[in-house]
């Protein structure tokens, strides 16, 4: 049968803490009295160990042996990761998704314009080489270029992906075979 004590001072002596520490732990809900008002010393010791903050409590087990220790370690790791990301943003290694999409759109628009302007630039040279009308060569080249761009657009269509929170936002290209 578990040892039951009615005095908080006796519990403090047996657990190895001060009476004030036992009172504070009871006030914040880390430990509880039994229904009859007595203390179960082993349960109090287990509850105190499970909720002890490593480095602050003499009862705390080192590292991540308790749930509170694991949570403290996880919070520390998240803080370090947030600092690393902030440094990466500051050094320019990371950028906002909106800015990245804007830069991609600018590059894609430049490439598209270069491809669409190519028939007008080159048709005169081709027409001179083959001895045909430059306007006819340009028209044929533009029709073929537009057909090619439509084919490529159907071949690689953007697919919206959900992020970890379930929101749409990032897109990747899925290649159809």
C-alpha positions as CSV (number, residue, x, y, z in Angstrom):
1,X,0.0,0.0,0.0
2,X,1.4,3.4,-0.9
3,X,2.6,5.6,1.9
4,X,0.1,8.3,2.7
5,X,1.0,11.5,4.6
6,X,-1.2,14.3,5.7
7,X,1.4,17.0,6.2
8,X,2.9,18.9,3.2
9,X,6.1,19.5,5.3
10,X,6.6,15.7,5.7
11,X,6.1,15.2,2.0
12,X,8.7,17.9,1.3
13,X,11.2,16.3,3.7
14,X,10.7,12.8,2.1
15,X,10.9,14.1,-1.5
16,X,13.9,16.3,-0.7
17,X,12.4,19.7,-1.4
18,X,11.3,22.7,0.6
19,X,7.8,23.1,2.0
20,X,7.4,26.2,-0.2
21,X,8.3,24.2,-3.3
22,X,5.6,21.7,-2.5
23,X,3.0,24.5,-1.9
24,X,3.9,26.2,-5.2
25,X,3.8,22.9,-7.1
26,X,0.3,22.2,-5.7
27,X,-0.9,25.7,-6.5
28,X,0.1,25.5,-10.2
29,X,-1.3,21.9,-10.5
30,X,2.0,19.9,-10.9
31,X,1.0,17.7,-7.9
32,X,-2.4,16.9,-6.2
33,X,-3.6,15.6,-2.9
34,X,-5.6,12.4,-2.8
35,X,-9.4,12.6,-2.4
36,X,-9.1,12.2,1.4
37,X,-6.7,15.1,1.6
38,X,-3.5,13.1,2.2
39,X,-0.4,12.9,0.0
40,X,0.8,9.7,-1.8
41,X,4.6,10.3,-1.6
42,X,5.5,8.1,-4.6
43,X,2.9,9.7,-6.8
44,X,4.0,13.2,-5.7
45,X,7.7,12.2,-6.5
46,X,6.7,10.8,-9.9
47,X,4.6,13.9,-10.8
48,X,7.4,16.3,-9.7
49,X,10.0,14.4,-11.8
50,X,7.7,14.3,-14.8
51,X,7.1,18.1,-14.7
52,X,10.5,19.2,-13.5
53,X,12.4,21.7,-15.7
54,X,16.0,20.4,-16.4
55,X,18.6,22.7,-14.9
56,X,16.1,24.4,-12.5
57,X,14.9,21.5,-10.3
58,X,17.0,19.0,-8.3
59,X,14.6,16.3,-9.3
60,X,14.8,16.9,-13.0
61,X,16.3,14.1,-15.1
62,X,18.9,15.3,-17.6
63,X,18.0,15.8,-21.2
64,X,14.9,14.4,-22.9
65,X,14.0,11.7,-20.4
66,X,10.6,13.3,-19.6
67,X,7.9,14.8,-21.8
68,X,8.7,18.3,-20.5
69,X,12.4,17.7,-21.3
70,X,11.5,16.7,-24.8
71,X,9.2,19.7,-25.3
72,X,11.9,22.0,-24.0
73,X,14.4,20.5,-26.3
74,X,12.0,20.8,-29.3
75,X,11.3,24.4,-28.4
76,X,15.1,25.1,-28.4
77,X,15.6,23.4,-31.7
78,X,12.7,25.4,-33.3
79,X,14.3,28.6,-32.0
80,X,17.7,27.7,-33.5
81,X,16.0,26.8,-36.8
82,X,14.2,30.2,-36.8
83,X,17.4,32.0,-36.2
84,X,19.1,30.1,-39.0
85,X,16.3,31.0,-41.4
86,X,16.5,34.6,-40.4
87,X,20.2,34.7,-41.1
88,X,19.6,33.0,-44.5
89,X,17.0,35.6,-45.4
90,X,19.3,38.4,-44.3
91,X,22.2,37.1,-46.4
92,X,19.9,36.7,-49.4
93,X,20.0,32.9,-49.6
94,X,16.2,32.8,-49.2
95,X,13.6,34.9,-50.7
96,X,9.9,35.4,-50.4
97,X,7.7,33.2,-52.6
98,X,6.0,36.2,-54.2
99,X,9.4,37.7,-55.1
100,X,10.6,34.4,-56.5
101,X,7.5,34.0,-58.6
102,X,7.8,37.5,-59.9
103,X,11.4,36.8,-61.0
104,X,10.4,33.6,-62.6
105,X,7.6,35.3,-64.4
106,X,10.0,38.0,-65.7
107,X,12.5,35.4,-67.0
108,X,9.7,33.4,-68.6
109,X,8.2,36.5,-70.3
110,X,11.7,37.5,-71.6
111,X,12.2,34.0,-73.0
112,X,8.7,33.9,-74.6
113,X,9.2,37.4,-76.2
114,X,12.6,36.3,-77.6
115,X,11.0,33.1,-79.1
116,X,8.1,35.0,-80.5
117,X,10.3,37.7,-82.1
118,X,12.7,35.2,-83.6
119,X,10.7,34.7,-86.9
120,X,10.6,38.4,-87.6
121,X,14.4,38.7,-87.0
122,X,15.5,35.7,-89.0
123,X,12.9,35.6,-91.8
124,X,14.7,38.1,-94.0
125,X,18.0,36.1,-93.9
126,X,16.2,32.8,-94.6
127,X,14.1,34.4,-97.5
128,X,17.4,35.7,-99.1
129,X,19.0,32.3,-98.8
130,X,16.2,30.4,-100.4
131,X,15.0,33.2,-102.8
132,X,11.5,33.6,-101.4
133,X,9.3,36.4,-100.2
134,X,10.4,37.6,-96.7
135,X,6.8,38.2,-95.6
136,X,5.7,34.6,-96.5
137,X,8.7,33.1,-94.7
138,X,7.9,35.2,-91.6
139,X,4.3,34.1,-91.6
140,X,5.2,30.4,-92.0
141,X,7.8,30.7,-89.2
142,X,5.3,32.4,-86.8
143,X,2.6,29.8,-87.4
144,X,5.1,27.0,-86.7
145,X,6.5,28.8,-83.7
146,X,3.0,29.3,-82.2
147,X,2.1,25.6,-82.8
148,X,5.3,24.6,-81.1
149,X,4.6,26.9,-78.1
150,X,1.1,25.5,-77.8
151,X,2.4,22.0,-77.8
152,X,5.0,22.7,-75.1
153,X,2.4,24.5,-73.0
154,X,0.2,21.4,-73.2
155,X,3.1,19.1,-72.5
156,X,4.2,20.8,-69.3
157,X,1.3,22.1,-67.3
158,X,1.6,23.7,-63.9
159,X,0.2,21.6,-61.0
160,X,-0.8,23.3,-57.8
161,X,0.5,21.6,-54.7
162,X,-0.8,21.9,-51.1
163,X,1.6,23.1,-48.5
164,X,1.8,21.7,-44.9
165,X,-1.2,23.8,-43.8
166,X,-3.3,22.7,-46.8
167,X,-3.2,25.9,-48.7
168,X,-2.5,26.0,-52.4
169,X,0.5,28.1,-53.4
170,X,3.5,26.4,-54.8
171,X,3.3,25.1,-58.3
172,X,5.5,22.5,-60.0
173,X,5.4,21.3,-63.6
174,X,4.1,17.9,-64.3
175,X,5.4,16.5,-67.6
176,X,2.7,14.5,-69.5
177,X,3.9,11.6,-71.5
